[in-house]
Amino acid sequence: MKLFKELRFKRFIERFDLENTLDNTEKEKNVTDLFEYMEGEKYEEIEEELKQQNEIYYYFELEDEKEGLIIPKIIKNVHIFIKSEKKVHNLNFEPKKFKEIFENPDILKCGYNQKEDYILLKQVGIEPKNMMFDCRIAMYLLNSGTNSYSLEEVARQYLNLDIEAYYAQSQISEDVQTSFFDTEPKEEKNYQQAAYAYVIGEAKPVLEKALAEVNQLKLFQEIEMPCLEVLAEMRYTGVFAEKLDIEKMSEKLKIQIEELSREIYELAGQEFNINSPKQLGEMLFEKLELPYKKKNKNGYSTDVDTLESLKNAHPIIEKILVYRQIAKLNSTFVEGMLPFINSKTNRIHTTFHQTVAATGRLSSSDPNLQNIPTRTEARKANSKIV
């Protein structure tokens, strides 16, 4: 049981019914053993206490919101861990009330995925200051090859705590007897976000010590965390995109694709699905009898290397290569950009990631703006419109 818990083999634990091997004290543990959960309070009740903190450990509970926002979510509640009292306060988030706290440069904000938090706050008129301790970034520097930076993993590795088991046990509801005949389910408290705030607070000094031991603390404090704010601002600002121009660009590329398709059909002697590797392979290597190098269970290989090696074998090859380039340019980098244009800002708000590549480089997604081709023949041919 000890080994399976350490290796996270949950299905083995269930299969062999090993939960029953735990002693009663371990089975009965829940989140309230770690901290006192404070719910139903108002911000004013702890406002002065928060203002006196040098550091706050928080976790945002979100809910979906209408389109047009940079991140289509808003902050519903904020869970704040007061370490000196071992209390987690679950407070309704009202921007005007929390503005002073999150804009105070003298209070260090410790959280998780703060790049997103930064934008969530800016969306409601708060200019966050001193967002300078992100557990996810710290975990990335300590374990860049694992791609597992969750708060559950932080708790397991650095606090020796199975936080999932704690809050799962705490969520078990009991029926409340409302009359002789009827029972009503007891309202479940969601301890998960509260547990996250607790983990952030307890793990902060442990992570700092671990970073210092591997000479990464300076990198974390002077490079990664300031960079987080820059990347958040870049996403918030976005890249302007003129939707009408992009649509015109797409129409022009579609005309080129149609013309190339007709030329390919003429060279082939019949129509076929150019985008189907199977049909393309049969056309090139069976009907046109071009020499093939690779064949697998799905048919002939028609990858770029294969087609490049056949450029001088038949004029259809050059047409297919150009067709693919323009089709890719249109589907991914022109037409494919339209869904990412924000309806309110008319900008593309791509996400730059700090914790994806093990080498430390940045990556981009939704959409990937680091992957737009610049030197292809198709790009040069359409340089006036791209």
N, C-alpha and C positions, 0 to 999 in steps of 0.2 A: 504493500500500500504506500509506504514512504517513497519507494522508487518510482512508482507510477505517478504519484502526485508531483514529484520533482520533474519528471519528464513530460507531464501534461497528458498522460495516456488516459483520458476520461472514459473512453469506451471500454478499455480493459477493466477499469474500476467498476463500471456498471455490469459488464459481462460476468465478472467473478464475484459480484455482490460484495465488494470489499468495503463499502461504506459502513457495513455493520461491524467492521473490525476496529473502528474508531471508538475511543472511550467516550463516555457521556459528556465530559467537560469539553472535548474538542468538537463534538457534534453540535453542541448547543451554542457555540460561539456565533455571534452576529455583530453587525456593524456597531451597535450600541455598546459593545465591549471596548471599542476603539475610541469612540467620542460620543458626546451628547448631541443628539440631533434636535436642533431648535427650529420649529416651524410655526408659522402664524404670527411671527413678530413683524413689526414695522421698522422701516429703515431708521426712523427717528430714534428708536429705542437703543440702537447701537452706533449711531452716527458719530458721537464724540469718541467712542472707543476705537472706531475705524480710523479716524483722523489722527489718532495718537500712535498708530502702528507705523513702524519703519518699513514693514513688508506686509503685503496681503496675499493670501493664497486663495485663489478663486477658481470656480468652474462655472461656465455659462450653460444653462439649460435653454435650448432653442425650440422654436416652432416655425412652421412654414408660413411664408408671407407672399403677398402678391408679386407679380413679375415687375421688372423695372429696377429692382435693387441690384447692386453689384453681387451680393450674396443674397439669394431670395429667401432669407430667414431673418427672424428678429429674436432678440434676447427676451426670453420669458421670465426666467428666474436666474438669480446669481447665488451660488453656494459659496460661502466664505468661511474658511477655517481659522478660528482664533486659537493659536497653538497654546498660549499660556493657560487657557481655560479648558482646552480639549473639547471645544464646541464647534459644530458646523451650523451656521445660520443659513436657512433657506429663505431668501428675501425676494419679494416681487421686484422685478427690475423696472425702475422708472428713470429714464435718462436724466431728467433735471436734477434728481436727487443724487445720482451717482456721478454726475459730471465733475464735481469738485474733487472727488476721490481719485478718479481715473485720469484727471488732468494735473494732479499734483506731482511735480517732478521729484519730490522728496520721498515719495512712497514707492518702493520697489514692488512691481506687480509680478507675481509668480503664477504661471498658468501652464496651459498645454495647448499647442497649436495657436500660438499668439498672433501669427500672421493673419489668421482668419478673425480672431478676436479684435484685432486692430481695425479691420474693415467694418465689422459689425458695430463697433462703437462709433466710427466715423459716420456711418449711415444714419445714426440718430443724433448727430450734432456734437459728439464728444471727440475732442482732439487728444488721444491717449498719449501719456508721457511715462517714461521709465518702464516700458514693457520689456524688461531686460532679463527675465529668467523663464525660459521655455523648456519644460521637462523633455519634450520631444527632441529638441535640438541637442540637449545634453545626452540623451540616450543615443542619438545618431553618432555623435562624436565618440562615444564609448563602445558602440557596437555597430559600426557602419556596414558591416558585412551581413548582418542578420535580417534587416528590413522588418524588424519587429520592435516597434517603439511605443506600444500602447501603455497606458497607465497601469493596466493589469500586469504587464511585463516589468514595469518600473517597480511595482510593489513586490513582485515575486523575486526579482534579482537583487534589489537593493534594500528591501525592508523585510525580506523573508516572510512575506504575507500573501496568502491566496485570497485576494480581495473579492474575486468572483464568488467564492464560496461564502464569504461573509455577507455580501449584500443579497445573494440569492436566498440564504437562510433568513435574512431579515425581511424579505418580501413575502414570506409565507403568511397568508392571511388566515384569520380565524373567524368563524361564523359567530355573530352576535345574536343572542336570543332576544327577539323583540316582543314575543308573546308566547303563550303556551304552545301554540301550533306553528308559529312562523319563526324563521331565522333570516337574518339579513347579513350578507357578506360584509365583513369588516373592511373599511377603506384601506387599501394598500398604500403604504408610503414608499415612494421611489427613493431608495437610499443610494442608488448608483452614483448620481452626480455628487451627492454629499460625500460619498466614499472617495471620489476622484479628488475633491478639494482637500480631503484629509491626506491622501497620498502625496499630492503636490507639496503640502506643507512639511510633511515628515521626510520626504525624499530630498528636498532642496539641499540641506547641508550634507547629506550623504553623497549626492551627485557631485556637489562642488568638491568634496574631498577626493572622490574617484577621479574627477577631471584633473585635479592638481597632481595626483599620483602618476598620471600618464602624460604630464606636461601639456594638457589641453585646455586648462582653465583660462589662460590668456587668450587663446584662440576663440574660445566660447564667448568671453566677455567683450573683447575688443574687435572681433571680426564678425562672428556668426550672428550675435544678437543685434548689433547695429545694422547689419545687412538685412536682417528680418524686417526692420522698419522700412528700409529702402524698397524691398520687394513688395511689401504691403502697399506702399504709396504708388508703386508702379502699377500694381493691379487695380488699385482704386482709381487712378487717373485713366488708365486704359489707352488703347491705340485707336485713333479716329479712323472710321471706315465709312466711306460714302456708299450706301447701299445701292443707289441707282447706278453708279459707275460700275460696281461689281456685277450687277445684273447685266449691264451692257457688255461687259467683258466676257461673261459667261455665254451670252448669245453668240458673240463672235467666235469663241472657241468651239461652240457646238456646230457652227457652220463648217469650220475646219475639220472637225471630227467626221461630219457627214461626207465631205469631199474626199477625205482619206479613205473612208469606208467604201465609197464607190470605186476608187482606184484599186483598192485591195481586192474587191469582188471581181473586177475586170481581169486582174492578173491571175486570180485563182480560177476564173471560169465559172464561178457560182457564188451565191451568198451563203454565209455561215456565221456563227456567233464568234466574232473576233475575241470577245472577252472570255470565251470558254477555252481553257487550256487543252481540254480533251478534243474539242472540235478543231482547234487550231493545229494541234499536233497531228491529227489525222489528215488535215489538209496539206500540211507541209511535208510530212514524211511518208504518207501513203499515196495521196493523189499526185502531188508534185515530185515525189520520190527524191526529196533532198536527204543528204546523209544525216543520220542522227547519232548522237553520242550517248545519251542517257535515256533509259526507259524504266519506269517503275510500275507498281501495280495499278496506278491510276491512268497510265498511258505514257505518252512521250513528254519529255521535259521541254518546256518552252520558256525557260527563264532567260534573263537578259544575257548571261554569258553564252548560252547556247545560240541565241539569235545573233549575237555579235560575231560569233565564229562563222556564221553562215551569210554574212553581209554580201560577199562576192558570189554566192551560189545562185541567188535569184533576186531580182529587183523588188519582189514583194516584202523581203525582210526589212529593208530600209523603211518602207511605208508602215509596216507593223510597229517598228520601234518608235517612229515619230507619233503614230496613232496613240500608243501607250503613254508617251510622255504628255501629250496634250490632254488625253482623257484623264490622267492622274492630276494634271495641273488644274483642270476644271472641277473635277469631283471633290478633290481634297482641299485645294488651296484657293479656289475661287468660289464656286457654288457652295463648297463645304464650309466656307466662312460665314455665310449668311445667317445660319441659326445662332451664331455666337455674338451677333451684333445686339447690344443691349437696347431695348426699345425706348428707354428713357434718355440714355446718354449718347446713343449712336456711336458707341465705342465698343471695341473688343477688349474684354477684361480677362486676359489669360492668367493662369496661375503659374508662378515660378516656384519650383520645389527646391528646398535645401536638403531634404532628407531622403532622396531617392537614389542618386548615383553614389556608389561606394567610394568613388574617386574624389568626391567633394565638388564636382561640377554641378551647375544648376541644370534643371530640366524644366520643360514647359508643357502644359496640358490645357485642354478645353478653351481654345485649340492649341496645338503645338506650333508656336510661332518661331521655334528654332529650327524647323524642318522645311522651310519654304525654299524650293530650289532657286538657284541664282545663275547657274552656269550651263544649264541644259540647252540643247539646240531649240527645243520648243519655247523656252523662255526668251531666247534671243529673237526668234521669229515673231514673238508677240510682245517685243519690248515696248512698242508704242502704247499698248493697252495694259500691260502688267507693271 
